[in-house]
Amino acid sequence: MNSANEFPVALLMNGKAGLSDKAREEIGSLKHRRPFAFIYQVIMAWLVIVAVVWWAVIAESLWISILAIFVVATRQNILGLLVHDQAHTTGFKAKGGDLFVNLVAGYPLLILTVEGYAKVHLSHHTYYFTDKDPDFIRKSGDAWSFPMPASRLAKLFLTDLLAMNLLTLIKGKKFDTPEFDRNTNTPAWVRPVFYVLLAALLTLTGSWDIFLIYWVLPLLTVMQVIIRWGAICEHKYNMPGAGIEENSPIIILSWWEKILLPNLNFTLHPYHHYFPGISFANLPKVHAIFVREGLVDESKIFYGYLAYLRYLTSVKTEVKQGVS
């Protein structure tokens, strides 16, 4: 098989085992909560959402509305990623913190809570790429086998854009793992009251149309494309028993990619699995330490989404053996 089709992971096989004592100490110092970085991302996400929706409403332009739907979806993704980080309590302590993050990020996404997401996601970390890993189970099969033809990947994105995979996604997020129950004592009435108050506010302000067009529509369509893309950027699936060094790429984004499709350093995903207690804000520092320690093959880093997309859509070719 052509070597171009091999998965080019940048981390050397000894991974974090090759870290020096000094490097381990430095990384250990990064394992603390970053509440202000967390809150900054919450504020910026909501400011962008409010600004772009306000612009679309007053502009009354189809093209601006389409742009707004895309931008809102990218910031909905940020809210989802913040729920992910709180699942690891890198923003706040679970008690009290989970409720706050639910109110500003989880509940607005309608089907997401910190407690529910943590049960699935922490199982993924604990049982990485085994038959107990819900992500590995859900993301198996042809739809997650790469490289694949660009036309097939485009078709998958189209099914997401048309909300045809929504039920599958929701079902995949439900996983019975009592060992990861949060037990943060958030009252059961809080979530339904949140939605009742939201409905009352939308009714009193006559804003249901704005909510459906600029919040629900992005969530059901563009957001689903972003979720698939994010998952593809995390790991190469269909590799039972694989280790982090074997199936987790490193993708370094340009400044404009961070604005267009921000992802809270998720494309430095191997380090998140090595050190899940480190905030998204500190992952670039971890990467710098690994590079300094000589544990990264920089020739196998993907520089930008486009470089990774080229790999994903490269065509597999078989090397024909001559007969002597």
N, C-alpha and C positions, 0 to 999 in steps of 0.2 A: 504494500500500500504506500502511496505517496506520502512522504514525511510531512507535507504541508497539511495533511488531514489529521495529524496527531495533535492532541490537545496541548498547547504550549503554556504550561504553568510556569510562573516565574520563580516560585519559592523552591529552594533546593530541598531534597528529600529529607534531610535531617531537621528541617523546619526549626521550631523553637528550641529543640534539643541542642542545637548548635550555639545558642546564645551564651555569651560570657557571663560571669557573675556580675560584672559591672552593668551589662545591658539588662540583666534580669532585675537588678536593683532600680535602674532607671524606669523600666516599664512598670515595676511595682509602684513607683511613686505616681504613676498616671492613673492608678486604680482608685479614683475618688469620684464622687458625684459632681456633675457640672450643671447645677440648677439654672445659673444665669445664661449659659449657652443654650440650654433647653428652652427657657422662657423667651429668649431672643428669637429663636426659630418659630415659636408659636406666634409671637407678635408679628413678625415679618410675613409669615404665611397668611395670617388673617388680614393684614394691611393690603397685601397684594390682591387677595380675593375681593375685598370690599371695593378697592379702587377700580379693578378691571370690570367688575359687575356694574358699578356706578357708571363707568364710561360707556359700557354697552347699552345700558338702559337709556341714557340721555342721547346717545348717538343714533339709535334706531337704524342701525346698519347691519345687514346680514353678515358681512365679512367681519365686522368688529365683534358681532355676537359669536361667530365661529372661533375667532381668536380668543375671546373671553372664555369660552367653554374649554378650550385647550389649556389656557393658563390656569384656570380654576382647578382642572384635573391635576396639573403638576403640583399645585399646592395642597390639594387633597392627599396626594401621595406623601408629601412632607408630613402631614398630620398622621398618616398611617405609620410612617417610619418613626415618628415620635412615640406612638403607642408601642412600637417594637422596642425602642430604647428603654421605655419605662417598664416593659416586661422584665428587663434585666436590672431595673432600679438604678440606672445610671443617671437619671435626672433627679429623682426624689426617693425617699423611703417609701415602701409599698403602702404602709398605713397613712392615709391622708393624701399621699402623692398619687396613688392610683385613681382616687376619686377626682382630684384636680385634672389629671390628664384625660380621664373619661369625659369630663365636662367640656374641655377646650379642644379635644382632638378625637376621642373615641366615639362618643355619642353622636356628634355631628355627622360622622360617616355612616350612621344608621344601623349597621350590622356589626360594628366592632366595639369591643371592650378590652381593656387591659387584661382583666382576669381571664376572659375567654381566649384571647390571643396567646397569653402566656402559657396556657395548658398545652397548646399545639406547638408553639415555637420552642419552648424549653425541652419538649420531647425530641424535637429535631436536633438540638444541641447534645442532649444526653445520649441519644441512640443514633448518632450520625450515620446515615446510609446503611441502616439495617432494616429488618422487617418491622421494627417498632418506631421507625422514623416516619411521621405522617407526611412530611414533604417528599421524602424519597418514594413513598408508596403512591402519592397522588401524582407525582411528576415522573412517571414511568411510561414507556411506550414510545411510539413513533413521533408523537408531537413534541417530545423532549429529546430527540436524538439529533445530534449535530456532529458535523456539518449537514445541512439540508439545502435543497435548491431554494433560491430566493423566492420563487413563485409560491412554494409551499409555506414558507415563513410568512409571506404577505397574506396568504389565505388564512393562516392562524390569527394574525393580527386583525384581519377583517371580521372573523367570527367574534373576536373580543369586542371590536368596535360596535358590532351589531347586538351586543349583549347576549350572544347565543351560548356563551360558556358561564354565564353568571351563576346559575344553579349549581353547576359542578364546582365552582370556586367556593360557594357558600358551604356546600356539603363537605368539601375537603378541609374546611377550617374547623369542623366539629370533630373532636377527638377526645375520647374518654380517658383521661389520665389524671386520676384523683391525686397522685403523688405531687402534682404541680398546682393544686388548689391554693389560691392566694390567702384566703382567710383574713382579709383586710377589714372585715366587718362593715363594708359599705351597705347601708340599708337597701333592701330590695325595692323600696318605693322610689328611690331617686331617679332611676332611668325612666320609668313611665311618666313621672312628673315632669321630667325634662322635655319629653315629647309632647305632653299635653300643653305645657307652657309655650313651646315652640309653635304648635298648631294655633293656639290662641293668638299669639303675636302675629303670625302670618294672616290670620283671619281679620284681626283688628286693623292691620295696615293694608289689607288688600294685596298682599305680596305673594300669594300662592303661585301665580304665573312665573314670577321672577325666581322663586325657590325651585320650581320644577324645571325650568329651562336652564338656569345657571348653577344649580347645585345637584339636583337628582340626575339630570341628563349627563353631565360630565362624569358623575360617579358611576353610572351604568355603562358608559361607553369608553371614552378616552382613558379614564382611570384604569379600566380593565386591560387595555393595551399596555399601559405603563407598568402594571403589576406583572404581566407576563415578561416584559422586557427586563424588569428588575430581577425576576427569578432567574432568567437566562444568564444574566450578568453575575449571579452569585456562584453558581455551580454548573458543572456538566453532569447531567443526570444519567440514569441507566448504567451506573457503575457500582454494583453491590459491593459493600465493604471497603469502598475507596476511602483514602485519607484526605485530609485537607490539602496536602501538598500535591495531590494527584488530580483534583477536579475543581479547584477554586482559582479563577484568574485574578490578576491584579490589573485594573484599568485606571489609568491616570487621566483625569478629565481636564480639558482646557477651561479657561475662565468663562468662555461663552457657553460651554456645555453646562457648567455649573449654574448658569443663569437660566438657560433654556429648559433644562431638565435636572434640577438639583436633586441630590440623593443622600445628603448627610454622610458622605464618605462611604457609602455602601459598596462602592466598587473597590474598596480596600478590604473586601469581605474576609479573606483568610485570617486577618489579624483579629477581626471580631470573633471568629470561632476559637482562636487561640486564647483570647482574653476577653470574654463576654462581659466582664465587669468594667471594662473601659468605655467611657463615653465616646460617641461618634466624633465629638470635637477633638479627641486626643488620638484618633487613629492615624492621622498623617505623621505624628511624632513617632508612633510605633513603627511605621513604615521606614522612616528615616533611620531608626536604630537598626532595623534588619538590614538595610542597605549598607550601613556603616560596618556591620558585622560580617558582611560578605555572604549573606544567606539568600540573596536575591540575584537571579540571573536577569539583569536588566534588558537583555536582548529579547526576552520573552514577555516583557511587559507590553500590554496593549495601551497605546497612547491615543485615547479618544474612543468614543462609541463607534465611529466609522471603522476604525481598525478592527475592533472586535466583530462588528457586523460582517466585515469581509471574511473573517475566519468562519463565522457561523454559516455563511452562504457559499463557502468554497466547495467545489464539486469533488466528491470522492473519485479517485481514479485507481484502478488496479494496475500493477506492474506485471506485464505479461512475461512469463518465463520462456526463454527459447529452448527448443528441444535439440539436444546434441545427437 
